[in-house]
Amino acid sequence: MQVITTHTGADFDALASLLVASYLYPDAHLFIPGSAERKVREYLNREGFPGKLAKFKDLRNESLKLLVVVDTRLKNRIGRVADLIRKTTEVHLYDPHPASSSDMKGKINIKKNYGATTTILIEKIKKEKIKMTPKQATLAALGIYEDTGCLTYPLTTPSDLKAAAYLLSRGADLRKISEYAKQRLNLQQLELLESMLEKRTFIDTASGRVFFIEAELDEYIENLAVVIHKAMDILRPTALFAFLKIKEKVLCIGRSQSSGIAVDKVLSAFGGGGHPTAASASSEMSVKKLKEKIMETILKKSEGEVEAPVVRHAAKVIPFESSADMARHTLTHLNLEYAPVGDVRGRLLGVVRKSELEKACRHGMGSHPVIEFTFGKVSSVSEDADYREKQEAVNSGEYSFAVLEKKGKITGILEKKNRFSTQGYTPEIRFIPEKAVKNLRAESARIIRKAAGIADDMNIKAFCVGGMVRDILMENPHKDVDIVVERKGIEFAGKLAAEYGKKPHVHKKFKTAVFKAENIEVDIATLRREYYEFPGALPSVEKGTLLQDLHRRDFSINAMAIQINPSDKFGKLIDYFGGLNDLKAKKIKILYPLSFVEDPTRIFRGVRFEKRFGFTFTRETLKQLKRTVDISENLNVSADRIREELIYIFSEKKPHEILKRLSEIPALSIIHKDLKITDENYLNIRNFMHLRDAMPREVSEEAQKFRNPLILMFLISSLKFEKMRRVVCEFNFKRKYLNSCLNIKNRVPQLIRILGEEVPPARVFKSLHFLDKISVFYALTAGDKTVRKKIVLYLTKLRHVTTEINGSRLREMGIKQGPIYSRILFTLKLARLNLKISTEKEEISFIKNRFSEFIDNTMKNQ
């Protein structure tokens, strides 16, 4: 009897290898030991297997003459088939994994350093010119695509690409492959990943940084390998050990990317096994004890080795004049995530990441020079420096590596763990001071306590986030409560709102809900990630982790969270991006180079924070801000969001300072290319802000009601009327402001000139009475002392003057009702203001003299 088998927990590469091997061994039974991975089971249930799979009962009654093992060489991973092996059994092995001391011995042992086992077998059937059906080719290709991360993992080889191309030529269905090969984490796996990453620790060894992550599970989770692989992607370690406490046992999974740390040898001391790059062990020790012993083993092994950071690759220097698209192709071709950018002499100018270049190309900026997308502080160190200097250089920059230099030229890269990645960061976790916690408003504290209790009842984590956290840390007053929960945000909001007899307003697309309680706006959201289809677009939203939720925010000072669950000590501050340090240093820093391009409104917000808090932009952030302004004409900016940001600016204590800074950058050109703050505009806005102190209370309070449109008018008044009209219309301000624009351009200058002269009260009243209030207050602010005095007189006295005669008396006098009433009463008021009349008798006489033609003849002598 001949049998082809693979390892327990079979993945797609194992399943595909079984199928392809059956062409080479047509008389063999195909057997999957144990249970396959869930996604493989789903595939078999939906698509079926393009061949016949045997059951163990079909095998155990016959003598095993030939055993073919694919995708493993370890006897303890092939399940019950191992019990059928006899001395007379011939063994053939096909496996690309590194050799280990526990490997079976085979008469045929084919090991090639390919990304997938399927590739090894495809090469053999190509030589023998064996044909495959499209369904068989699809499964075979699925094995290659899965094990190579869709041909993107570093272990992918040209042979894997050739094998995939061959299978596509045989009719492999890419839609099916895409459907099953995607490595997306489900909610349970996402929660596990975040839980493990929150408890990460690391040690530095001569080979590089080794991470330790841990979590506790109620039961085993399938496809743990996918979660571990994602953790490797995020942390980029030299080696990683994951500890999972499941009931009474601890499962330890090891992964390594360095020959300096063989995880099978490390875990063999604890009853485990595997390969140098992948191994596991099960232990009854506590997580703490097992982790300590593994650390001791690694550090003991590191003693005496050459102490130097890993030189991962010789430096590929990207010329600074290269386009973003060209640089992206270079990094993709060389399988690099980042590279230094240098000048014509090879001197370091910065570092660029492939992920940023991919976003730039997606946003239509592929032709821009690569220098625009460098970001972060990268350290450099001499090739001749000692170990400690090199170690310090690696750890001192925002990136997890340093550039090696010799005579001013880049010669290589020293790398450890990447701290500045769009995929993952090591958070700083601390507990915020009691003083800051007590700084919460009493109403906010009550809401948060209720929210925390509901979160514990629902068994979900809840966090205060964003500007609220910033204000707590700065001990500033805050207005609203912003909470994110890891899942079920809308349900959570409903329960919290019900505590106050309210129903939340729900926005399902963005997974948010809002309601008012105790006169405070409460904003609830589910943890999410955002991405932008094009520059300036509204973000698309997907379910995410706390890390992804914070990474989508504008600045590091707004990208911190405070966990509020009572079951996990209240006040745990989670800071992935150095926000706390930036607060202390009074710095405003974006989280990734294309932040302003993807959302230009962040420019307005950043300047607002800069002036409100007395902070400054970091050098890199200001550089990216100005580059975004330079290309703003090509950005699709949301008019409504720009308007909202302007209104926020108008509400600040010193809007003139913010607008002046925006003009200097010059970010006001995003609104209109000719828009800027002149000295006159700046002074007008500043004067308006001081009206409260300089004017009678009645005047200053009324002026504040028109604050937003007035500051808008001051802002755009240097433009021609047609351009003013365009700003008002394009940014969806109220259409009635157009009348103010027209008056400000045509009537207000003349009004200021008239009121600057000696004119009677009636002329003052007549000049102002038919003018809209925005224009009146504009003139009040823009005019000199003489003008302001007359306008204040109008606002406090003249407009309140009344006549004794009213409409009823005019009817009694025999005047037919109509538009003439307004004219008579207005003229009568002017006469009173000019002190020509003061009594009712004088008013009647005045009307009979001036408007006699409108009075009925029978009433003239009365």
Disulfide bonds with the S-S distance in Angstrom:
none
